[in-house]
Amino acid sequence: MSHLLSKSKYIRGLQCDRALWLDVHNPRLAKYTREQMRRFDRGRDFEYAFKATFPDGIDLSAELKRNVDAYPERTAQLLDKEEEIDLFEAGFSYDDVLVLADVVHKRPDGTLDIYEVKSGNTLSETYRRDAALQHYVISHCREINTFSIVYANPAGGFIKEELSAALQEQHEKIEKNIAAMKEIIRSGEPATPTGQHCLEPYACPYQHYCAQGVRQMSLFG
Ligand code: SF4
C-alpha cells in the first residue's frame, strides 16, 4: 500500500482514533444501516448530476476502478498532456495521503479549479474539514486557482462556494493531524471507550464491535 490515509480515513480519524485504526486494520467489521446506504446512494446521484454539467469530463474511475494507487500517476499524465481538461475522480497524493477530487478543471494557464460535491443543503463543518484535507494534498501537487464546495440549493440546482483562502489557513493543523494519525495506524488498537463521539458527526459503523467489548468488560472485568 503506497498511501496510509485516504479522505474517508482522515475524517474517521477526526471522529475517533479507534475507528481510524479499525478502518485500516479491520474494515470488515464495519456495519452500515440501510438508511446510511440510502444516504450514500443519494450523495452519488447528486454528484452524478453535477458531473453531467461537464459533458467532456473524463472519469478516471471508469478506467482504473478500485486500483486507487494508480490514480495519481494517471491524473498527472492527463494534466501534463492536455492544455484544458475536465477530470472526475482525479487522484493526488502527498504526505502518505491519497485523495480523489470529484471534479477538476484544468485551465489554459495550468492552474486548477476543484469542485468537491456534497449532497446536503447547508455548508457544514464536516464538509469544510473534508475539503480542507483535499486542498492540503492537492495544493502540494498542483497550483490551485479555486476550490469550491458544491452543495444542494433547496430551490433546486447547485450552490458553489469558493473557499480557497479559508482552507489554506487549515494546512498547519492538517499536517499535525496527519502525523498523529500515522502514529495511531502504526500502533496497537486504541482502547477508546464508547461515548457521544460514536454518534457525531456520523454514526460510527463499529458500534456493535465496541459495544461487544464493553459487554465483555462488564462480564469479566
Ligand atoms: S464505536 Fe465509538 S469508540 Fe468504537 S470505534 Fe466507533 S467511535 Fe470509536
Residues whose N, C-alpha, C, O or C-beta is under 5 A from the ligand:
A	BS01	SF4	C16 R18 A19 T192 P193 T194 G195 H197 C198 C204 Y206 Q207 C210
